[in-house]
Amino acid sequence: MSYRLLKRNELPLDTVALARFLIGKIVVRELGDARLSGRIVETEAYPVGDEAGHAYRGETPRNRTLFLRRGHAYVYQAYGISWLLNVSSEEAGVGAGTLIRALEPLEGVMWMQQHRGVEKLYDLTRGPGRLAAALDIDRALDGVDLCRKGPLWLAQDAYVAPKIGVSARIGLSRAADQKLRFYVRGNRFVSGPKNLGA
Protein backbone atom coordinates (compact mmCIF):
# COMPACT_ATOMS: atom_id res chain seq x y z
CA MET A 1 0.00 0.00 0.00
CA SER A 2 1.07 3.56 -0.65
CA TYR A 3 0.47 6.06 2.12
CA ARG A 4 2.41 8.67 4.06
CA LEU A 5 2.77 9.81 7.65
CA LEU A 6 0.31 12.48 8.77
CA LYS A 7 2.14 15.56 10.03
CA ARG A 8 0.97 17.36 13.13
CA ASN A 9 0.48 20.64 11.30
CA GLU A 10 -2.04 18.89 9.04
CA LEU A 11 -4.26 18.03 11.99
CA PRO A 12 -6.97 20.64 12.70
CA LEU A 13 -6.49 22.35 16.06
CA ASP A 14 -10.09 21.71 17.05
CA THR A 15 -11.56 18.49 18.43
CA VAL A 16 -14.73 18.36 16.33
CA ALA A 17 -12.87 19.31 13.16
CA LEU A 18 -10.24 16.65 13.90
CA ALA A 19 -12.87 13.94 14.42
CA ARG A 20 -14.27 14.69 10.98
CA PHE A 21 -10.82 15.09 9.40
CA LEU A 22 -9.69 11.65 10.60
CA ILE A 23 -12.43 9.89 8.65
CA GLY A 24 -10.66 8.08 5.81
CA LYS A 25 -7.21 8.35 7.38
CA ILE A 26 -5.22 5.23 8.33
CA VAL A 27 -4.10 3.79 11.67
CA VAL A 28 -0.82 1.88 11.27
CA ARG A 29 0.37 -0.63 13.87
CA GLU A 30 3.93 -1.97 13.65
CA LEU A 31 4.48 -5.32 15.37
CA GLY A 32 8.02 -6.53 14.75
CA ASP A 33 8.13 -7.56 11.10
CA ALA A 34 4.36 -7.34 10.77
CA ARG A 35 2.39 -4.27 9.78
CA LEU A 36 -1.31 -4.00 10.54
CA SER A 37 -3.41 -1.12 9.28
CA GLY A 38 -6.98 0.00 8.92
CA ARG A 39 -8.89 2.94 7.49
CA ILE A 40 -10.78 5.05 10.00
CA VAL A 41 -14.49 4.89 9.16
CA GLU A 42 -16.01 6.13 12.44
CA THR A 43 -14.99 8.61 15.15
CA GLU A 44 -16.50 10.49 18.08
CA ALA A 45 -15.42 13.93 19.31
CA TYR A 46 -15.08 14.73 23.02
CA PRO A 47 -14.29 18.47 22.91
CA VAL A 48 -13.14 20.89 25.60
CA GLY A 49 -15.74 21.22 28.34
CA ASP A 50 -17.67 18.11 27.31
CA GLU A 51 -19.09 16.52 30.47
CA ALA A 52 -18.95 13.10 28.77
CA GLY A 53 -15.20 13.45 28.15
CA HIS A 54 -12.44 12.08 30.37
CA ALA A 55 -10.81 15.53 30.60
CA TYR A 56 -13.92 17.25 31.98
CA ARG A 57 -12.77 17.29 35.62
CA GLY A 58 -9.18 18.21 34.82
CA GLU A 59 -5.85 16.44 34.42
CA THR A 60 -5.09 13.30 36.42
CA PRO A 61 -2.38 10.63 36.17
CA ARG A 62 -4.87 8.45 34.27
CA ASN A 63 -5.87 10.98 31.60
CA ARG A 64 -2.70 13.08 31.34
CA THR A 65 -2.06 12.05 27.72
CA LEU A 66 -5.33 13.74 26.69
CA PHE A 67 -3.58 16.98 27.63
CA LEU A 68 -0.65 16.44 25.26
CA ARG A 69 -0.63 18.45 22.04
CA ARG A 70 -2.82 17.10 19.28
CA GLY A 71 -1.76 13.85 17.65
CA HIS A 72 -0.89 11.69 20.68
CA ALA A 73 -2.53 8.41 21.65
CA TYR A 74 -4.74 8.28 24.72
CA VAL A 75 -5.41 4.61 25.49
CA TYR A 76 -7.66 3.61 28.37
CA GLN A 77 -9.57 0.55 29.49
CA ALA A 78 -13.37 0.71 29.50
CA TYR A 79 -15.15 -1.15 32.32
CA GLY A 80 -11.95 -3.08 33.00
CA ILE A 81 -12.43 -5.05 29.78
CA SER A 82 -11.64 -3.34 26.46
CA TRP A 83 -8.85 -0.96 25.55
CA LEU A 84 -9.93 2.08 23.51
CA LEU A 85 -7.81 4.29 21.24
CA ASN A 86 -8.24 8.06 21.25
CA VAL A 87 -6.27 10.91 19.69
CA SER A 88 -5.47 14.05 21.72
CA SER A 89 -6.91 16.97 19.83
CA GLU A 90 -5.96 20.39 21.18
CA GLU A 91 -2.94 22.43 22.27
CA ALA A 92 -0.67 21.11 25.02
CA GLY A 93 -2.36 21.56 28.38
CA VAL A 94 -5.88 21.52 26.96
CA GLY A 95 -7.70 18.24 27.53
CA ALA A 96 -9.85 16.87 24.72
CA GLY A 97 -9.83 13.91 22.36
CA THR A 98 -11.29 11.96 19.48
CA LEU A 99 -12.28 8.31 19.95
CA ILE A 100 -11.50 6.00 17.03
CA ARG A 101 -14.68 3.89 16.88
CA ALA A 102 -14.18 1.69 13.81
CA LEU A 103 -11.67 0.75 11.12
CA GLU A 104 -11.88 -0.96 7.76
CA PRO A 105 -9.04 -3.55 7.77
CA LEU A 106 -6.33 -2.98 5.16
CA GLU A 107 -3.12 -4.84 6.05
CA GLY A 108 -2.29 -7.67 8.43
CA VAL A 109 -5.76 -9.21 8.46
CA MET A 110 -4.35 -12.62 9.46
CA TRP A 111 -2.75 -11.05 12.55
CA MET A 112 -5.98 -9.25 13.41
CA GLN A 113 -7.88 -12.52 13.19
CA GLN A 114 -5.39 -14.18 15.53
CA HIS A 115 -5.54 -11.33 18.04
CA ARG A 116 -9.34 -11.36 18.07
CA GLY A 117 -9.91 -15.10 17.68
CA VAL A 118 -12.41 -14.19 14.98
CA GLU A 119 -12.40 -15.19 11.31
CA LYS A 120 -15.10 -12.90 9.90
CA LEU A 121 -13.56 -9.78 8.36
CA TYR A 122 -16.76 -7.88 9.11
CA ASP A 123 -16.37 -8.33 12.87
CA LEU A 124 -12.64 -7.67 13.25
CA THR A 125 -12.54 -3.91 13.76
CA ARG A 126 -16.19 -2.81 13.92
CA GLY A 127 -16.22 -1.02 17.26
CA PRO A 128 -13.57 0.65 19.45
CA GLY A 129 -12.80 -2.34 21.68
CA ARG A 130 -12.63 -4.72 18.74
CA LEU A 131 -10.25 -2.56 16.73
CA ALA A 132 -7.90 -2.10 19.69
CA ALA A 133 -7.82 -5.86 20.28
CA ALA A 134 -7.28 -6.57 16.57
CA LEU A 135 -4.32 -4.18 16.44
CA ASP A 136 -2.93 -5.31 19.82
CA ILE A 137 -3.35 -1.85 21.34
CA ASP A 138 -3.15 -1.54 25.12
CA ARG A 139 -1.97 0.82 27.84
CA ALA A 140 1.65 0.40 26.76
CA LEU A 141 0.85 2.61 23.75
CA ASP A 142 -0.70 5.40 25.84
CA GLY A 143 1.08 8.67 25.03
CA VAL A 144 2.65 7.49 21.77
CA ASP A 145 3.18 10.30 19.26
CA LEU A 146 0.97 9.32 16.31
CA CYS A 147 2.71 11.86 14.07
CA ARG A 148 6.01 9.94 14.22
CA LYS A 149 6.63 6.53 12.73
CA GLY A 150 6.85 3.99 15.52
CA PRO A 151 4.68 1.25 17.01
CA LEU A 152 1.49 3.20 16.24
CA TRP A 153 1.03 6.08 13.81
CA LEU A 154 -1.43 7.89 11.54
CA ALA A 155 -1.19 7.92 7.76
CA GLN A 156 -2.95 9.29 4.72
CA ASP A 157 -3.38 8.12 1.14
CA ALA A 158 -5.45 9.39 -1.79
CA TYR A 159 -8.76 8.06 -0.42
CA VAL A 160 -11.64 10.51 -0.03
CA ALA A 161 -14.72 9.42 1.92
CA PRO A 162 -17.72 9.36 -0.44
CA LYS A 163 -20.12 10.79 2.15
CA ILE A 164 -19.66 11.46 5.85
CA GLY A 165 -22.61 10.92 8.17
CA VAL A 166 -23.15 12.72 11.46
CA SER A 167 -25.09 11.54 14.52
CA ALA A 168 -25.26 11.58 18.29
CA ARG A 169 -22.57 9.57 20.04
CA ILE A 170 -23.22 5.97 21.05
CA GLY A 171 -23.84 4.62 24.54
CA LEU A 172 -23.68 7.86 26.52
CA SER A 173 -25.85 8.95 29.43
CA ARG A 174 -24.43 12.50 29.57
CA ALA A 175 -24.36 14.96 26.65
CA ALA A 176 -25.98 12.18 24.66
CA ASP A 177 -27.83 14.42 22.19
CA GLN A 178 -24.82 16.23 20.75
CA LYS A 179 -24.06 15.25 17.16
CA LEU A 180 -20.37 14.52 17.52
CA ARG A 181 -20.10 11.11 15.85
CA PHE A 182 -18.77 10.96 12.28
CA TYR A 183 -18.75 7.94 9.98
CA VAL A 184 -18.53 6.81 6.36
CA ARG A 185 -22.10 6.31 5.24
CA GLY A 186 -22.80 2.86 3.85
CA ASN A 187 -19.54 1.35 5.12
CA ARG A 188 -20.15 -2.09 6.61
CA PHE A 189 -17.41 -1.69 9.22
CA VAL A 190 -19.17 1.20 10.96
CA SER A 191 -20.45 0.21 14.42
CA GLY A 192 -23.79 0.96 16.03
CA PRO A 193 -27.40 0.68 14.84
CA LYS A 194 -27.79 0.85 11.08
CA ASN A 195 -30.56 3.44 11.37
CA LEU A 196 -28.53 5.79 13.58
CA GLY A 197 -27.46 9.05 12.02
CA ALA A 198 -28.10 11.16 8.98
C-alpha positions in Angstrom: 0.0 0.0 0.0 1.1 3.6 -0.7 0.5 6.1 2.1 2.4 8.7 4.1 2.8 9.8 7.6 0.3 12.5 8.8 2.1 15.6 10.0 1.0 17.4 13.1 0.5 20.6 11.3 -2.0 18.9 9.0 -4.3 18.0 12.0 -7.0 20.6 12.7 -6.5 22.3 16.1 -10.1 21.7 17.0 -11.6 18.5 18.4 -14.7 18.4 16.3 -12.9 19.3 13.2 -10.2 16.7 13.9 -12.9 13.9 14.4 -14.3 14.7 11.0 -10.8 15.1 9.4 -9.7 11.7 10.6 -12.4 9.9 8.7 -10.7 8.1 5.8 -7.2 8.3 7.4 -5.2 5.2 8.3 -4.1 3.8 11.7 -0.8 1.9 11.3 0.4 -0.6 13.9 3.9 -2.0 13.6 4.5 -5.3 15.4 8.0 -6.5 14.8 8.1 -7.6 11.1 4.4 -7.3 10.8 2.4 -4.3 9.8 -1.3 -4.0 10.5 -3.4 -1.1 9.3 -7.0 0.0 8.9 -8.9 2.9 7.5 -10.8 5.1 10.0 -14.5 4.9 9.2 -16.0 6.1 12.4 -15.0 8.6 15.1 -16.5 10.5 18.1 -15.4 13.9 19.3 -15.1 14.7 23.0 -14.3 18.5 22.9 -13.1 20.9 25.6 -15.7 21.2 28.3 -17.7 18.1 27.3 -19.1 16.5 30.5 -18.9 13.1 28.8 -15.2 13.5 28.2 -12.4 12.1 30.4 -10.8 15.5 30.6 -13.9 17.2 32.0 -12.8 17.3 35.6 -9.2 18.2 34.8 -5.9 16.4 34.4 -5.1 13.3 36.4 -2.4 10.6 36.2 -4.9 8.5 34.3 -5.9 11.0 31.6 -2.7 13.1 31.3 -2.1 12.1 27.7 -5.3 13.7 26.7 -3.6 17.0 27.6 -0.6 16.4 25.3 -0.6 18.5 22.0 -2.8 17.1 19.3 -1.8 13.9 17.6 -0.9 11.7 20.7 -2.5 8.4 21.7 -4.7 8.3 24.7 -5.4 4.6 25.5 -7.7 3.6 28.4 -9.6 0.6 29.5 -13.4 0.7 29.5 -15.2 -1.1 32.3 -11.9 -3.1 33.0 -12.4 -5.0 29.8 -11.6 -3.3 26.5 -8.9 -1.0 25.5 -9.9 2.1 23.5 -7.8 4.3 21.2 -8.2 8.1 21.3 -6.3 10.9 19.7 -5.5 14.0 21.7 -6.9 17.0 19.8 -6.0 20.4 21.2 -2.9 22.4 22.3 -0.7 21.1 25.0 -2.4 21.6 28.4 -5.9 21.5 27.0 -7.7 18.2 27.5 -9.9 16.9 24.7 -9.8 13.9 22.4 -11.3 12.0 19.5 -12.3 8.3 19.9 -11.5 6.0 17.0 -14.7 3.9 16.9 -14.2 1.7 13.8 -11.7 0.7 11.1 -11.9 -1.0 7.8 -9.0 -3.5 7.8 -6.3 -3.0 5.2 -3.1 -4.8 6.1 -2.3 -7.7 8.4 -5.8 -9.2 8.5 -4.4 -12.6 9.5 -2.7 -11.1 12.6 -6.0 -9.2 13.4 -7.9 -12.5 13.2 -5.4 -14.2 15.5 -5.5 -11.3 18.0 -9.3 -11.4 18.1 -9.9 -15.1 17.7 -12.4 -14.2 15.0 -12.4 -15.2 11.3 -15.1 -12.9 9.9 -13.6 -9.8 8.4 -16.8 -7.9 9.1 -16.4 -8.3 12.9 -12.6 -7.7 13.3 -12.5 -3.9 13.8 -16.2 -2.8 13.9 -16.2 -1.0 17.3 -13.6 0.6 19.5 -12.8 -2.3 21.7 -12.6 -4.7 18.7 -10.3 -2.6 16.7 -7.9 -2.1 19.7 -7.8 -5.9 20.3 -7.3 -6.6 16.6 -4.3 -4.2 16.4 -2.9 -5.3 19.8 -3.3 -1.9 21.3 -3.2 -1.5 25.1 -2.0 0.8 27.8 1.7 0.4 26.8 0.8 2.6 23.8 -0.7 5.4 25.8 1.1 8.7 25.0 2.7 7.5 21.8 3.2 10.3 19.3 1.0 9.3 16.3 2.7 11.9 14.1 6.0 9.9 14.2 6.6 6.5 12.7 6.8 4.0 15.5 4.7 1.3 17.0 1.5 3.2 16.2 1.0 6.1 13.8 -1.4 7.9 11.5 -1.2 7.9 7.8 -3.0 9.3 4.7 -3.4 8.1 1.1 -5.5 9.4 -1.8 -8.8 8.1 -0.4 -11.6 10.5 0.0 -14.7 9.4 1.9 -17.7 9.4 -0.4 -20.1 10.8 2.2 -19.7 11.5 5.8 -22.6 10.9 8.2 -23.1 12.7 11.5 -25.1 11.5 14.5 -25.3 11.6 18.3 -22.6 9.6 20.0 -23.2 6.0 21.1 -23.8 4.6 24.5 -23.7 7.9 26.5 -25.8 9.0 29.4 -24.4 12.5 29.6 -24.4 15.0 26.6 -26.0 12.2 24.7 -27.8 14.4 22.2 -24.8 16.2 20.7 -24.1 15.2 17.2 -20.4 14.5 17.5 -20.1 11.1 15.9 -18.8 11.0 12.3 -18.8 7.9 10.0 -18.5 6.8 6.4 -22.1 6.3 5.2 -22.8 2.9 3.9 -19.5 1.4 5.1 -20.1 -2.1 6.6 -17.4 -1.7 9.2 -19.2 1.2 11.0 -20.5 0.2 14.4 -23.8 1.0 16.0 -27.4 0.7 14.8 -27.8 0.8 11.1 -30.6 3.4 11.4 -28.5 5.8 13.6 -27.5 9.1 12.0 -28.1 11.2 9.0 
